Amino acid sequence: GTTTVTWTVTDNNGNVATATQTVTVVDEQDPLVNAPADVTIQIAPDADSATGVALGEAQASDNCGVASVTNNAPTTFPIGTTVVTWTVTDNSGNTATATQ
């Protein structure tokens, strides 16, 4: 955030002068994120996709706090490899991603 500091000086004769200074604090450090381990599942013999896949939880941290951890996993996973991207957003709006 931004804070305004007012400096006041008084000389030996009682004359007063003031000046202001603006101090701005920013968070430019991206959060850290580690995606869960890769997952391999066996589907039923007559199925062509999987639902209810337990992906695990991404590990996230940040110097100013984590606002959200999301992923783009589909509801239904087709046969083959699906890359899931985990996105972490910190309290300052900085983001980082990791894939599983």
C-alpha positions as CSV (number, residue, x, y, z in Angstrom):
1,G,0.0,0.0,0.0
2,T,0.9,3.7,0.0
3,T,1.5,5.7,3.1
4,T,2.1,9.5,3.3
5,V,4.6,10.6,5.9
6,T,4.6,14.3,6.9
7,W,7.9,15.7,8.2
8,T,7.8,18.8,10.4
9,V,10.7,20.9,11.3
10,T,10.8,23.8,13.8
11,D,13.8,26.1,14.0
12,N,15.1,28.0,17.1
13,N,12.8,31.0,16.3
14,G,9.7,28.9,16.2
15,N,9.4,28.9,12.4
16,V,7.7,25.7,11.2
17,A,8.1,24.0,7.8
18,T,6.6,20.7,6.6
19,A,7.2,18.3,3.8
20,T,5.5,15.1,2.7
21,Q,7.0,11.8,1.6
22,T,5.2,9.0,0.0
23,V,6.2,5.4,0.9
24,T,4.9,2.7,-1.4
25,V,5.3,-1.0,-0.4
26,V,4.8,-3.5,-3.2
27,D,4.9,-7.3,-3.4
28,E,6.6,-8.4,-6.7
29,Q,7.5,-11.9,-5.4
30,D,5.6,-14.7,-7.1
31,P,4.2,-17.4,-4.9
32,L,5.7,-20.9,-4.9
33,V,3.8,-23.9,-6.0
34,N,4.5,-27.6,-6.3
35,A,2.0,-29.8,-8.2
36,P,1.1,-33.1,-6.7
37,A,2.8,-36.3,-8.0
38,D,1.7,-37.6,-11.4
39,V,-1.2,-40.0,-11.3
40,T,-1.8,-43.2,-13.3
41,I,-5.1,-45.0,-13.0
42,Q,-6.6,-48.2,-14.5
43,I,-10.1,-47.7,-15.9
44,A,-12.8,-50.4,-16.1
45,P,-12.4,-52.8,-19.0
46,D,-15.5,-51.4,-20.8
47,A,-14.8,-47.7,-20.1
48,D,-13.2,-45.1,-22.3
49,S,-12.7,-42.4,-19.6
50,A,-12.3,-41.9,-15.9
51,T,-14.1,-39.7,-13.4
52,G,-13.5,-38.9,-9.8
53,V,-9.8,-39.0,-10.2
54,A,-8.0,-38.1,-7.0
55,L,-5.3,-35.6,-8.0
56,G,-3.9,-34.8,-4.6
57,E,-3.2,-31.3,-3.4
58,A,-0.7,-28.7,-4.7
59,Q,1.6,-27.3,-2.1
60,A,1.7,-23.4,-2.2
61,S,3.3,-20.7,-0.2
62,D,4.0,-17.0,-0.4
63,N,5.6,-14.2,1.6
64,C,2.3,-12.2,1.8
65,G,-0.2,-15.1,1.9
66,V,-1.9,-17.4,-0.6
67,A,-5.3,-16.2,-1.9
68,S,-6.2,-19.2,-4.0
69,V,-5.0,-22.5,-5.5
70,T,-6.9,-23.8,-8.5
71,N,-6.4,-26.3,-11.3
72,N,-7.8,-26.9,-14.8
73,A,-8.6,-30.6,-14.4
74,P,-11.5,-31.8,-16.5
75,T,-14.4,-33.6,-14.8
76,T,-13.8,-36.6,-17.1
77,F,-10.3,-37.8,-18.1
78,P,-10.1,-39.5,-21.5
79,I,-7.7,-42.4,-22.1
80,G,-4.2,-41.1,-22.5
81,T,-2.2,-38.3,-20.8
82,T,-3.9,-35.2,-19.6
83,V,-1.7,-32.4,-18.2
84,V,-3.3,-30.5,-15.3
85,T,-2.1,-27.0,-14.6
86,W,-2.2,-25.8,-11.0
87,T,-2.3,-22.0,-10.5
88,V,-1.6,-20.2,-7.3
89,T,-2.5,-16.5,-6.7
90,D,-1.1,-14.6,-3.7
91,N,-2.8,-11.8,-1.8
92,S,-1.1,-9.2,-4.0
93,G,-2.4,-10.8,-7.3
94,N,0.9,-12.4,-8.3
95,T,0.6,-15.9,-9.8
96,A,2.6,-19.0,-10.4
97,T,1.9,-22.3,-12.1
98,A,3.0,-25.9,-12.0
99,T,1.9,-29.0,-14.0
100,Q,1.0,-32.5,-13.0
